[in-house]
Amino acid sequence: MTPFQKLLNFNPTIQHLWGNISEELEKDNYLSAQLKEEVRKTLAQANGCLYCKAKGKPDPQSYDEKTAVCTGYAEAFLQSKGQTSPSVTNVLNEYLSKEEKDELLTFICFITASQYLGALHQLQPMPIK
């Protein structure tokens, strides 16, 4: 059990369901797992969870166009504190299908909630062995 999973020990049902949602959102679906990992790393740089941030920094040199658009949207989301302008959101419509956009926005919301939870608990990175 990871340190993050231990935060949800207070309720085994929530712990189980949260883990299931996480697993489902992180795997390849409309968007690749690799793209979503870059979005997760982008969010982690500003969401305050040291545990999440310690899992690595974004790697923009490896981005294709779709990854650049999605991580750029995540950065705009962070800067606007979730109040992205319609013109910023409309950029997604040019590059993503409806399903990809829905998956991205759901992923951003879920990961932000997870990272905020880690930040609120002041979750620390795992020690290197």
N, C-alpha and C positions, 0 to 999 in steps of 0.2 A: 504494500500500500504506500503510495507516494505521500509526501508531506501535505500536498494539496488535498488529496482524498481524505486524509485524517481530519481536516477541517470540518468535514461533513459527517463525522462519526456520531454527532448528536442525534442523527436520524438516519438509520440504515436505508429506509426507502428513498429518501432524498439523495443520499450518497449513491445508491444504485442507479437511480434515474438520471442524475447529473452525469454520472460516468457513461451511461448509455448514450445520452445526447452528445456528449463530447466525442465519443468514439464514432458516432454516425456522422457528425459534422466534419470531423478531421479526415475522413477517408475520401478517396476519389469518388466524385459524383459528377455533377455538372461542371464543377471546377476541380482541378487536380489537388491532391493532398499537398503537393510541393508548393503550389501557388498559395494555398491557404496557410501553410507554415510561414511563408514570407509575410503574409498579412498579419499573422499572429505575432511574429517578431517585431514588425512595425508598430503594432499596438503596444507591445510590451515596453518599448522604449519610453513611453509617456504615461502609462497607466499606473505606475507606482508600485508594482509588485516586483520586488528584487528577485524572488524565486523565478518568476516568469522571464524577467530580463536576462537572468544568468544563462538561459537556454540558448543564447546566441543573438547576434545582431543581424539585421537584414543584409542581403547580399545583392545590391542593385546591379552589379556588373553582370549577374547571371540572368537578369529579367528578360523575358520576351515582352512584347507589347501589352498583352493582356495582364501579365503580372504587374507591369509598371502602372497600368491604369488602376488596378485593384489596390495596390499598395498606396498609390497616390490618393485614391479615394479615402483609404484608411487614415492617411495623414490629414486630409481635409476634415474628416470626421473628428479627429483628435483636436485640431486647431479650433474648430467651431463648437467644440463640446457637444457634438451630436446634432447641431442645428445647421447641417449642410444646406447650402442654397440650392434651389432647383436647377440652376445652371450647372453646378458641380455634379449633382445627381444625374442630370441629363447626359453627361459625358458617358456614364455607364451604359445608357441606352444605345450609344453608338458602337460600343465594343462588346457588349454582353447580351445574350438572349435573356428573356424574362426570367427563365429558370436560374440562369447563372447569377443574375442580379439579385433575385430573391435569396439564393443560397449565400451570396456574399454578405448581404445585409444581415441575414440571420446569424451567420458566422461572426461578423463583427460585434453584434449585440451580445451573443453568448460569450465570446472570448473576453469582451470588455467586462461583463459581469464577473467572470471567473477571475480576471486579473484584479478587479476592484476588491473582490473577496480576499484574495491573497494580500493585497495592500492593506486592507482594513485589519487583517490579522498580523500584519508585519511579518509575513512569511519570508524566511531567509533562504538563500540558496543552500543546496545540499553541499556539505563539505567534500572537497576533492580528496580521494583516497590515494 
